[in-house]
Amino acid sequence: SCAAGRDERARRGAVLAALTRLKQVCNHPAQARGDEGYAPDESGKFARLREVLETVAARGEKALVFTQFQEVTEALAAFLRGAFGRVALVLDGSTPVRERARRVARFQDDPAVGFFVLSLKAGGTGLNLTAAQHVVHFDRWWNPAVEDQATDRAYRIGQHRNVLVHRFVCRGTLEERIDEMLREKRLLADAVVSAGGEVDLLKMSDPELLSTLSLDLSRALDDGD
């Protein structure tokens, strides 16, 4: 019925909004609040990003940092500039088409540029970024094939070095459960030799959603690997 359809659309909208907010909190509380003050010590992911990229910066290597959220790209770039004193470029949906080509060329050719922060949808396909030896997925997308396409920016023709891929996951949270689902999808995709499908949490029952969204405090506070 029409009423049932409206109820289902309203439910899906509410679930999607909750999922988005929880993923934003995993990145940085300021992102969920809509603030501009991304204090590094308020986010475990920012701290981990500094740890992962310290060796990269010390060796003069380059890294791509992907996020699904356009609103956090500039904050990440500013953090990297401050932490390492190297140029960090940004490419997202607001970057003009002509400027995109210029930034890609600069990342590829300019030794002063250490990092390239890209929104997943704007920078995940069609770019050749083989100067990067490291790829960081700062947050997780619902489809493993989309992440793989982004990673492949560093694996284009002309890449003769190993590329290390880092995927950030907040333990005990929705992100860890998404990661588990993505691993299952990837295994299934490999088994049938086809692209992995999206994780569709919107189709879950209410009890399944509550279990997926609940915080596992013991995991979240666990300092082990």
C-alpha positions in Angstrom: 0.0 0.0 0.0 1.0 3.7 -0.3 1.2 4.1 3.4 3.4 1.1 3.8 5.7 2.4 1.0 5.9 5.8 2.8 6.7 4.1 6.1 9.5 2.0 4.5 11.0 5.1 2.8 10.9 7.0 6.0 12.6 4.1 7.8 15.3 3.8 5.2 15.9 7.5 5.4 16.3 7.4 9.1 18.6 4.4 9.0 20.8 6.0 6.4 21.0 9.2 8.4 22.0 7.2 11.5 24.6 5.2 9.6 26.2 8.4 8.2 26.3 10.1 11.5 28.0 7.1 13.2 30.6 6.9 10.4 31.3 10.6 10.8 31.8 10.1 14.6 34.3 7.3 13.8 36.3 9.8 11.7 36.2 12.7 14.1 33.6 14.1 16.5 33.9 17.5 14.8 32.7 16.1 11.5 29.5 14.8 13.1 29.0 18.1 14.9 29.6 20.1 11.8 32.5 22.0 13.4 35.6 23.3 11.7 37.9 22.7 14.7 39.4 19.2 13.9 41.6 18.9 17.0 43.9 15.9 16.2 43.8 14.6 19.8 40.1 14.1 19.6 40.3 11.4 16.9 42.1 8.0 17.1 42.0 7.9 13.3 44.0 11.2 13.0 46.5 9.9 15.5 46.8 6.6 13.6 47.2 8.5 10.3 50.1 10.3 11.8 51.7 7.0 12.9 51.2 5.3 9.6 52.6 8.2 7.5 55.6 9.0 9.7 57.7 6.5 7.9 56.3 7.6 4.5 57.3 11.2 5.2 60.7 10.2 6.6 61.5 8.3 3.4 60.2 11.1 1.1 57.5 8.8 -0.3 54.0 9.7 -1.2 50.6 8.6 -0.1 47.0 8.8 -1.3 44.3 9.3 1.5 40.7 8.4 0.4 37.6 9.4 2.3 33.9 9.1 1.3 33.2 12.5 3.0 34.0 15.6 1.0 33.6 17.8 4.1 36.7 16.2 5.8 39.2 16.4 2.9 40.5 19.9 3.7 40.8 19.0 7.5 42.8 16.0 6.6 45.1 17.9 4.3 45.6 20.6 6.9 46.4 18.0 9.5 49.0 16.4 7.2 50.6 19.7 6.4 51.0 20.6 10.0 52.2 17.2 11.1 54.8 16.7 8.4 55.6 20.1 6.8 55.0 18.7 3.3 52.5 19.8 0.7 49.1 18.0 0.9 46.8 18.4 -2.1 43.0 17.9 -2.2 40.7 16.6 -4.9 37.0 16.4 -4.3 33.7 17.2 -5.8 34.3 20.9 -5.5 37.6 20.9 -7.4 37.2 22.4 -10.9 37.8 20.0 -13.8 40.8 22.0 -15.2 42.3 22.2 -11.7 42.1 18.4 -11.2 44.5 17.7 -14.0 47.0 20.3 -12.7 46.9 18.8 -9.2 47.3 15.3 -10.5 50.4 16.4 -12.5 51.8 18.2 -9.5 51.4 15.2 -7.3 53.1 13.0 -9.9 56.0 15.3 -10.6 56.7 17.6 -7.6 58.9 16.1 -4.9 57.6 18.6 -2.4 54.1 17.1 -2.5 53.8 14.3 -0.1 50.1 13.6 0.2 47.0 13.7 -1.9 43.6 13.7 -0.1 40.8 12.6 -2.3 37.0 12.0 -1.9 36.3 8.5 -3.0 33.7 9.4 -5.7 35.7 12.3 -7.2 39.1 10.6 -7.1 38.4 6.9 -7.2 38.4 6.4 -10.9 40.1 7.7 -14.1 43.3 9.1 -12.4 46.9 8.0 -12.8 48.6 8.5 -9.4 51.5 6.1 -9.7 53.8 8.4 -7.7 52.1 7.0 -4.6 53.6 4.1 -2.7 50.9 4.1 0.0 47.1 4.2 -0.1 45.0 5.0 3.0 41.3 4.4 3.2 40.4 6.7 6.0 36.9 5.3 6.2 35.1 2.4 4.6 32.7 2.4 1.7 29.9 -0.1 1.3 31.2 -1.8 -1.8 34.7 -3.4 -1.9 34.8 -3.0 -5.7 34.6 0.8 -5.2 37.5 0.8 -2.8 39.5 -1.4 -5.1 39.0 1.0 -8.0 40.3 3.8 -5.8 43.3 1.7 -4.8 44.0 1.1 -8.4 44.9 4.8 -9.0 48.3 3.9 -7.6 48.5 0.6 -9.6 48.1 2.1 -13.1 50.5 1.3 -16.0 53.9 2.6 -15.1 53.9 1.6 -11.5 57.1 -0.4 -10.8 57.1 -0.4 -7.0 55.1 -2.1 -4.3 52.1 -0.2 -3.0 50.9 -0.7 0.6 47.2 -0.3 1.4 46.0 0.7 4.8 42.3 0.5 5.8 41.2 2.3 9.0 38.5 0.8 11.1 37.3 1.8 14.6 37.2 -1.3 16.8 33.9 -2.2 18.4 31.9 0.2 16.1 29.7 0.0 13.0 32.9 0.3 11.0 34.3 -3.0 12.3 31.0 -4.7 11.3 31.1 -3.1 7.9 34.7 -4.4 7.6 33.6 -7.9 8.4 30.8 -7.7 5.9 33.1 -6.4 3.2 35.5 -9.3 3.9 32.7 -11.7 3.4 31.6 -10.0 0.2 35.1 -10.0 -1.1 35.5 -13.7 -0.5 32.2 -14.4 -2.2 33.2 -12.2 -5.1 36.5 -14.0 -5.5 34.7 -17.4 -5.4 32.4 -16.5 -8.2 34.9 -14.4 -10.1 32.7 -11.3 -10.2 32.6 -7.8 -8.7 31.6 -7.6 -5.0 28.2 -6.2 -4.2 27.4 -3.5 -1.8 26.7 -4.1 1.9 23.0 -3.1 2.2 22.3 -2.4 5.8 19.0 -0.8 4.9 17.5 -4.3 4.2 18.3 -5.5 7.7 15.6 -6.1 10.2 15.4 -3.8 13.2 17.0 -6.4 15.6 19.8 -7.0 13.1 20.4 -3.2 12.7 20.5 -2.7 16.5 23.1 -5.4 16.8 25.1 -3.9 13.9 25.0 -0.3 15.2 25.6 -1.1 18.9 28.9 -0.1 20.4 31.1 -3.0 21.7 32.8 -1.0 24.5 35.3 -3.7 25.4 36.5 -3.9 21.7 36.6 -0.1 21.4 38.8 0.3 24.5 41.0 -2.6 23.6 44.6 -1.4 23.0 45.7 -4.6 21.4 46.0 -5.2 17.6 
